[in-house]
Each structure stands twice: as structure tokens, then as C-alpha cells.
Amino acid sequence: MTVLQKKPHNQVAHLSSADVEAIRRELDDIRQSVLDSRGARDAAYIRRVIDVQRKLELSGRVLLLASKWRTAWILGTACLAGAKILDNMEIGHNVMHGQWDWMRDPKIHSTTWDWDHASPPEQWKRAHNMQHHTYTNILGQDNDLGYGIMRVDEDQPWKPRYLVQPLWNFVNACIFEYGIAMYDIEFGEHLRDKRGFTPELRSRVKKAADKAGKQITKDFVLFPALSGPYWRRTFTANLTANVVRNLWSHSIIMCGHFPEGVETFEQEALDEQETKGEWYLRQMLGSANISGSKVMHLMSGNLSHQIEHHLFPDLPSNRYYEIAPRVRDLFQRYGLSYNARPLPKQVASAWHKVVRLSLPNGWLEETRLSNAPKQIAKLFRSEAKREAEHERFRPAALIAATI
């Protein structure tokens, strides 16, 4: 049973097994058409993006050597922030997905690429490519869904600790690369499962600490030192560029996975009998797109086409723009909702959902200025009542378990 199927408006109820199989065939055809046409223009595209990214970073670093001048500081910070965004989004994320492995270029390959990020590539690939893209939007299985720290669906029991989830989400956005590194380590899972500080966890922590240490040394020690007496200005420029990159990356990821209308799924474990068509369907309904210009698509790593990316994570990112109309047409013909809105609307929708789910179901709709004090008091009163009932029935539950 999925959370989707429990909703009053179930958009997959009308689909037969034949429909799902037909969707699979069409999507396979779309994927194959891209595979058959990959070539020189695609290779030229990624090499051009890498060249632009490196020139942006070099320009930013050089400008910041003269950061005593305000204009140099602003331009240098902007160049550096842009370079970091391109490095993480359009280059690093997609190269490490194996989207460019077909070029057989050892310098642009998923097994050799490193990026300007706190998370070691091998840990990121395991957590993202394997875990997230396999268990997409399955509650309790896909930790990208709220990063394992937030309430992400109405069916999750509400607790008072979720009240701070908007604040925690903002803090996570500011330090996003480090939050991803912690997520990739699977530190929270080890704690929840009471596995302790295992040798495997120690190894992951050490690798992540080494990678983060190199990033911190580069941005906050080495390059500020090169600026001599103006090291403080270079330090603040590097800090600003990193925060801008983190806020942008977090916003794009939120828009692709968390706006209103994105479906979640409830399974104790991945269904071993899940067909490829059913897997496609889960990707289609568990993702959302951002509409906008080609520049916005580039700076988002083409994750503005999150639906297409989840369907075809190994296709070159520059092709998502081309196949998106065919995918949208498929949604429309089978009566499915193609979730695509401009960036401001998707960001607002995602944050609305974060706030809405930080409160009990229906709380926002029931609350007015006139009854706000009573509603606030009810938050904690209902939780205290739930805890009391839990304590009252626990002895009976223990007896039943013993019998």
C-alpha cells in the first residue's frame, strides 16, 4: 500500500497493467533515442561547461587577491559562487552519475572525478546513485526525502519536535554541503539502528573529515593567506560564495523532491516484484520540475528537469531539455500530473509544505488570529494526551506480547 493510494484523489487508480507496460515501452524508446544519438555535440557541451567553470573560478580567485576594492570583492565573490554552483550541479553531480562515461575520457569519468564539495565522491555515489535513485520517495527507505530529519508526509505521526523543522531546514540550507556529507556517511542511520561507532562508520567519518578539511583549508586558510593584509575580505568572500552555493543547491533539490503535489510511497522494503514500468511510474510521480530559461537549467545542473533526471539518471543532462516535451505529453495522455512551475512558485510550495508538516494535520487550516492561543496550547495538549494513552496501554501490550 502506498501513501498515494490512500489519498482521496488517487491519480494512478485508472491505470491498468497494460497502461503501465505501455508507459514503460514509450519511456524506453525515449531513452534509446538519446543513447543512439549521443556524440560530438554532447562531448563538446560538457567540455565547454568545464572550461567556463574553471575560468570563472580562476577569475574569482584573481579578483579576490585585490579584494581591498569593493568592486573586485563583489565581482570575485560572484564569479566564485557561480563556479562552485556549476562545479556541483551541472558538472560534479552529472559526471558522477556516469552521464559522460560513454566518452571514455579518463578526465571526465564517474570513477575519477572529484568536486568542490565536503562529501567524498565514493560516499556520495553510494548514498545518492544507489540508495536515493533506487528507493525514490519511499518513506523510511529514501533519506533524500527530508534527509531523514523532517516530517515529509501527512501519514507520519506528528510530534512537537517537528515544530522546529522550518528552522532546521534553513540551517541545513546554509550548510548544505556538510549536511549532505553527514547524510552520505549514514551517521543518523547508525544511531537509529543502535549500531554504534562501527569500523565501517569510523572509516566513512575519517574520509569525510579529510575531504571537508581540504575544502576548509583551501577556502578559509590558503586563499585568504594569499591576499596578505586583506585576508579578512577574501575570507568573507569565500564564505559568502559557499553559502550562496549551498542555498542555491538546497533550493533546487527541494524544488525537485518536496513541493506540494509530489507523491510519497509507503513500503516496508523495496518490492522485489516491482516492474520497470512501476519503477518509472514512481519516478514520474515522486519528482517535480522547474520551468525557466536555459541559463536557469544550466545553473541547476538541469535538475530543473528532475522528472526526466529521475527517469533517466544516466543520460547526458543537456538532453533533458529536448526530451521534456515528449515526457510531458506522455503524462497528459495517461492522465498524470506533470508537476512543473517557475522557481519562485516551487520554492514557495516546498517551504509551505515544510511549515505545514511541522504542525499537526489540518492545524494551519483550522487556525485564525482569534483562536491562535487555543490552537497553540492544543499542540502540546494533544501530544501529552497521546503520551498518556501510550503509557496506559503499554502494560496490556506487554502482556499480549508475552502471550
C-alpha positions in Angstrom: 0.0 0.0 0.0 1.4 3.4 -0.9 0.6 6.7 0.7 -0.6 7.8 -2.8 -3.2 5.1 -2.9 -4.6 6.2 0.5 -5.3 9.7 -0.8 -8.9 10.7 -1.9 -7.6 11.7 -5.4 -5.5 8.8 -6.5 -4.1 9.6 -9.9 -3.0 6.1 -10.7 -6.2 4.3 -9.9 -7.3 4.4 -13.6 -4.1 2.8 -14.9 -4.2 -0.9 -15.8 -1.2 -3.2 -16.0 -1.3 -2.8 -19.8 -1.1 1.0 -19.4 1.9 0.7 -17.1 3.6 -1.5 -19.6 2.8 0.9 -22.4 4.3 3.7 -20.4 7.4 1.6 -19.9 7.8 0.9 -23.7 7.4 4.6 -24.6 10.0 5.7 -22.0 12.4 3.0 -23.1 12.1 4.3 -26.6 12.8 7.9 -25.5 15.9 6.7 -23.6 17.1 4.7 -26.5 16.7 7.6 -28.9 19.1 9.6 -26.8 21.6 6.8 -26.4 21.6 6.3 -30.2 22.3 9.9 -30.9 24.9 10.8 -28.3 28.0 12.1 -29.9 30.4 15.0 -30.6 28.0 17.8 -29.8 27.3 16.3 -26.3 31.0 15.8 -25.6 31.7 19.4 -26.7 28.9 20.6 -24.4 30.4 19.2 -21.2 33.9 20.2 -22.1 32.7 23.7 -22.7 30.9 23.9 -19.4 34.0 22.6 -17.5 36.1 25.2 -19.3 33.7 28.0 -18.3 33.6 26.8 -14.7 37.4 26.8 -14.4 37.8 30.2 -16.0 35.1 31.5 -13.6 36.9 30.1 -10.6 40.3 31.4 -11.8 38.8 34.9 -12.4 37.2 34.9 -9.0 40.4 33.9 -7.2 42.4 36.5 -9.1 39.9 39.3 -8.4 39.8 38.4 -4.7 43.6 39.0 -4.5 42.6 42.6 -5.0 39.6 42.4 -2.6 40.6 45.6 -0.9 38.5 47.3 -3.6 34.7 46.8 -3.2 34.1 46.2 -6.9 36.8 43.5 -7.0 35.2 41.8 -3.9 31.7 41.8 -5.4 32.9 40.5 -8.9 35.2 38.0 -7.3 32.6 36.6 -5.0 30.0 36.4 -7.8 32.5 34.5 -10.1 33.5 32.1 -7.3 29.8 31.4 -6.3 29.0 30.8 -10.0 32.0 28.5 -10.4 31.0 26.5 -7.3 27.4 26.1 -8.4 28.5 24.9 -11.9 31.0 22.5 -10.3 28.5 20.9 -8.0 25.3 21.0 -10.1 25.9 20.7 -13.9 29.4 19.0 -13.7 30.0 17.1 -10.5 26.5 15.7 -9.9 26.1 14.6 -13.5 29.6 13.3 -14.2 29.4 11.2 -11.0 26.1 9.8 -12.3 28.1 8.3 -15.2 26.3 10.5 -17.7 29.6 11.1 -19.6 31.3 7.7 -19.1 30.5 6.8 -22.7 33.1 9.4 -23.8 35.8 7.2 -22.3 37.7 10.3 -21.3 39.5 9.5 -18.0 39.4 13.2 -17.0 35.6 13.3 -17.2 34.6 10.0 -15.8 32.5 8.9 -12.8 35.4 6.8 -11.3 37.9 9.6 -11.3 36.0 12.9 -10.9 36.4 14.9 -7.7 34.4 18.1 -6.8 34.4 21.2 -4.7 32.3 19.7 -2.0 32.6 18.3 1.5 31.3 14.9 0.6 33.8 12.3 -0.8 32.7 11.2 -4.3 32.5 7.5 -3.4 30.3 8.1 -0.4 28.0 10.5 -2.4 27.7 8.0 -5.2 26.7 5.2 -2.8 24.1 7.3 -1.0 22.7 9.2 -4.0 23.1 7.0 -7.1 22.4 3.7 -5.3 20.2 4.5 -2.3 18.2 7.5 -3.5 17.6 6.6 -7.1 16.6 3.0 -6.2 14.2 3.9 -3.3 12.9 7.2 -4.6 10.4 8.8 -2.2 9.8 5.6 -0.2 9.2 6.7 3.4 11.9 5.3 5.6 14.0 4.0 2.7 14.9 7.2 0.8 16.7 9.5 3.2 16.9 12.2 0.5 13.2 12.6 1.3 13.6 15.2 4.1 17.2 13.9 4.7 15.9 11.7 7.4 15.3 14.6 9.8 11.9 16.0 8.8 8.3 15.1 8.6 7.5 14.7 4.9 4.1 13.2 4.7 0.7 13.5 6.4 0.7 9.8 7.4 3.8 10.3 9.6 2.8 10.8 13.2 3.2 14.4 14.4 5.5 15.2 17.3 6.4 18.5 19.0 10.0 18.2 17.8 8.7 18.8 14.2 7.8 22.4 15.2 11.5 23.4 14.7 11.7 21.8 11.3 11.4 25.1 9.3 14.3 26.5 11.3 16.3 23.3 11.0 15.7 23.2 7.2 17.0 26.8 6.9 20.2 25.9 8.9 20.6 22.8 6.7 20.3 25.0 3.6 23.1 27.3 4.8 25.5 24.4 5.5 24.1 22.1 2.8 27.3 20.6 1.6 28.1 19.5 5.2 24.6 18.2 5.7 24.9 16.1 2.6 28.3 14.8 3.8 26.7 13.7 7.1 23.8 12.1 5.2 26.2 10.3 2.9 28.1 8.9 6.0 24.7 7.4 7.2 25.5 8.7 10.7 21.9 9.1 11.6 21.0 5.5 10.5 23.8 4.1 12.6 22.4 6.0 15.7 18.8 5.0 15.0 19.7 1.3 14.5 21.9 1.4 17.6 24.8 0.0 15.6 27.3 2.2 17.5 30.6 3.6 16.1 31.4 0.6 13.9 34.7 0.2 11.9 32.7 1.0 8.7 31.3 4.2 10.2 34.7 5.2 11.5 36.2 4.8 8.0 33.4 6.9 6.5 33.8 9.6 9.1 37.6 9.8 8.5 37.2 10.1 4.7 34.5 12.8 5.1 36.6 14.7 7.7 39.7 14.5 5.4 37.6 15.8 2.4 36.0 18.6 4.4 39.3 19.5 6.0 40.8 20.0 2.5 37.8 22.2 1.5 38.1 24.3 4.6 41.9 24.7 4.3 41.5 25.8 0.6 38.8 28.3 1.1 39.4 29.7 4.6 43.2 29.4 5.1 45.2 29.1 1.8 43.4 31.7 -0.4 42.9 34.3 2.4 46.6 33.9 3.2 47.5 34.7 -0.4 45.6 38.0 -0.1 48.0 39.2 2.6 46.7 42.1 4.7 43.3 41.8 3.0 42.8 38.2 4.1 39.6 39.0 6.0 37.9 40.3 2.9 38.9 37.2 0.9 37.8 35.0 3.9 34.3 36.7 3.9 34.1 36.4 0.1 34.8 32.7 0.2 32.3 32.3 3.0 29.7 34.2 1.0 30.3 32.2 -2.1 29.9 28.9 -0.2 26.7 30.0 1.5 25.3 31.2 -1.9 26.2 27.8 -3.4 24.6 25.9 -0.5 21.4 28.0 -0.6 21.0 27.6 -4.3 21.7 23.8 -4.3 19.3 23.3 -1.4 16.6 25.2 -3.2 17.0 23.2 -6.4 16.9 19.9 -4.6 13.9 21.0 -2.5 12.0 22.0 -5.7 12.7 18.6 -7.3 11.6 16.5 -4.4 9.4 18.3 -1.9 6.8 20.7 -3.4 3.1 20.2 -2.9 1.9 17.5 -5.3 5.0 15.3 -5.2 3.9 11.8 -4.2 5.5 9.6 -1.5 5.3 5.9 -1.2 4.9 3.6 1.8 6.6 0.2 1.7 8.5 -1.7 4.4 11.0 -2.8 1.8 11.5 -2.4 -1.9 9.1 -4.6 -3.8 11.2 -7.3 -5.4 8.4 -7.8 -8.0 8.3 -4.2 -9.0 8.4 -4.0 -12.8 10.4 -1.4 -14.7 7.1 0.3 -15.7 6.2 0.6 -12.0 9.6 1.9 -11.2 9.2 4.5 -14.0 5.8 5.5 -12.5 7.3 6.0 -9.1 9.9 8.3 -10.6 7.3 10.2 -12.6 5.1 11.0 -9.6 7.9 11.4 -7.0 9.6 14.3 -8.7 8.9 17.9 -9.8 10.3 20.2 -12.4 11.2 23.9 -12.5 10.3 25.8 -15.6 12.6 28.6 -16.8 15.3 29.8 -19.1 18.3 27.8 -20.4 20.6 29.7 -18.1 18.5 28.6 -15.1 18.5 25.0 -16.4 22.3 25.2 -16.7 22.8 26.6 -13.2 20.5 24.0 -11.7 22.5 21.2 -13.3 19.4 20.5 -15.4 17.9 19.2 -12.2 15.2 21.7 -13.2 14.2 18.6 -15.2 14.1 16.5 -12.1 11.3 14.2 -13.6 13.4 13.4 -16.7 16.5 13.0 -14.5 14.8 10.5 -12.2 13.5 8.6 -15.2 16.9 8.6 -17.0 19.7 9.4 -14.4 22.5 8.2 -16.8 21.5 10.3 -19.8 23.5 13.5 -20.6 22.0 16.3 -18.7 21.9 18.6 -21.8 19.4 16.3 -23.4 16.7 16.6 -20.7 15.5 19.9 -22.2 15.0 18.1 -25.5 13.0 15.1 -24.2 10.9 17.0 -21.7 8.1 17.8 -24.2 7.8 14.1 -25.0 7.7 13.1 -21.4 5.1 15.8 -20.6 2.9 14.5 -23.5 3.1 11.0 -22.0 1.9 12.3 -18.7 -1.0 14.1 -20.3 -2.1 11.1 -22.4 -2.2 8.9 -19.3 -4.0 11.4 -17.1 -1.0 12.0 -14.8 0.1 15.3 -13.2 3.3 16.7 -14.6 4.5 18.9 -11.7 6.3 21.9 -13.3 6.2 25.5 -12.1 8.6 28.5 -12.1 11.4 28.6 -9.5 9.7 31.1 -7.1 6.5 29.1 -7.0 8.2 25.8 -6.5 10.4 27.2 -3.7 7.3 28.7 -2.0 5.4 25.4 -2.4 8.3 23.4 -0.9 8.6 25.8 2.1 4.9 25.8 2.6 5.0 22.0 2.8 7.9 22.2 5.3 5.9 24.6 7.5 2.6 22.7 7.0 4.0 19.3 8.0 5.8 20.8 11.0 2.3 21.1 12.5 -0.4 18.5 13.1 -2.6 17.7 10.0 -5.1 20.4 9.3 -3.7 22.8 12.0 -3.0 25.7 9.6 -6.4 25.5 8.1 -8.1 25.5 11.5 -6.1 28.4 12.9 -7.2 32.0 12.8 -5.8 35.0 14.7 -8.8 34.9 17.0 -8.2 31.3 18.1 -4.4 31.2 17.8 -3.6 30.9 21.6 -6.0 27.9 22.0 -4.6 26.3 18.9 -1.0 26.7 20.2 -2.0 25.2 23.5 -3.7 22.3 21.7 -0.4 21.4 20.1 1.2 20.3 23.3 -2.0 19.2 25.0 -2.7 16.6 22.2 0.9 15.3 22.4 0.6 15.0 26.2 -2.7 13.1 25.8 -1.1 10.8 23.2 1.8 10.0 25.6 -0.6 9.3 28.4 -2.6 6.9 26.3 0.6 5.2 25.2 1.6 4.7 28.9 -1.9 3.5 29.8 -2.0 0.8 27.1 1.7 -0.3 27.4 1.1 -2.9 30.2 -1.6 -4.5 28.1 0.6 -4.5 25.1 3.5 -6.1 27.1 1.1 -8.9 28.3 -0.2 -9.5 24.8 3.4 -9.7 23.5 4.3 -12.2 26.2 1.4 -14.4 25.5 
